[in-house]
Amino acid sequence: MAIAIAGVRIWDGVAQHTGDVLETVRIEGDRIAGIGTDASLRRNARVLEFDGATALPGLMDAHVHLNLEPMLKGPDEQLAVAPDDRRKAMERRAAEMLSAGITTARDLGGG
């Protein structure tokens, strides 16, 4: 079933308008099927009213180090972490970033 997220301001980072127009975002499966003010976007969909909330695209972080444990001080401590533990920690950090809205990241110097 489609989902319609209604009553949202869309921020795209480009438009010069203030976002006063409340729009509907239609989602079908795992894809955005449409955005706009057309009532047809709500047809045959589960409608979720968000009354003035703001929707924005996924965020980017252009400088991350998924491979490094922030609490460890030097290279010797970092290298002492077992590869499997390091991989699991990288997966956890990536999942935390995704849940915070970061959908694109550039990992610098990762293994």
N, C-alpha and C positions, 0 to 999 in steps of 0.2 A: 504494500500500500504506500502511496505517495504521502509525503509530509509537507505541509505548507507552514512556514514560519512567517507569521503575519505581523504587521505593525512595526517593522524595523526600519531604521535609517541605515542606508548602505554607505559605508565609507570606503572609497577605493584608492585614496591617496593621490588622486589626480584631479577630480572634479572640484571646481571652485565654489559650488553651492554649499549652503550651510547644512544640508541634510534634513531639511524640513519635510521632505516628501517621505511618507511612510509607505513602505513597499512590502511585497510578499516574496519570499524565496521558496521555490518549489524544489523538493528533493525527491528523486525517484531512484531507489536502490542506493548506490553510493555516489551518485552524481547530482549536481545541481542542474535541474532541467529548465529552470527559468527564473528570472527576476523581473519584477515590475509591479505595476498597479492594476493590471488586468485581473478582474474577478475570476477568470477561468483558471488562474494558477491555484485557486483554492478548491476547484471542482474535483470530486472524488478523492479528496485527500484528508488526512487527519490534520486539522488546523490547530496550530499552537500560537496563541496570541502573546506577543511580547511588548505591546503597548509602549513604543518609543525607545526601545533598546537600540543599540548600535551594533551592526554587524560589520566586520572587517575581514579582509583576507588573512590567510595564514601569515605569521610573522617569520622573519629570517634572522638568524644569528650567524654572522660572517666570521666569527672567531671563537671556536670552541676547541676544547681538548678532551674529547670523550675518553681517551686512553689514560688520562692522569687522574689520580685520586687527590682531590684538593687538600686533604688533611695530612698528606705525606710531604715531607720537606724537600728532599733531594733525590737525585737520580738513583742512588743506591737503594733507597727505600722504595721508589717506584718500581724498579726492576726486580725487587724481592717479591712482589705480588705474583702469585701463580697465574699463568696465562688463562686458565679457565675462570679464575676469580676475576681477572681483569675484564674478560669478555662479558661475564655476567654484569659487572658494574657498568660497563659501557652500554649494555642493553637497558639497564635501569635508568641511567642518565638520559638516554635517548627517549625513553618512554615518559620521563618526567618533563622533558622539553616539549614533547608532543602534547601532553596534557595541559601545558601552560600556553599552548597556541603557537608554538614554534614548529612550522611545517617544513622548513628548509634550514639546513645547517652546513657550514663549511668547517670540517674538522682539520685542524692544522697540526701536522706532525704526527698524526695517529699511526699506530702500527698496522 
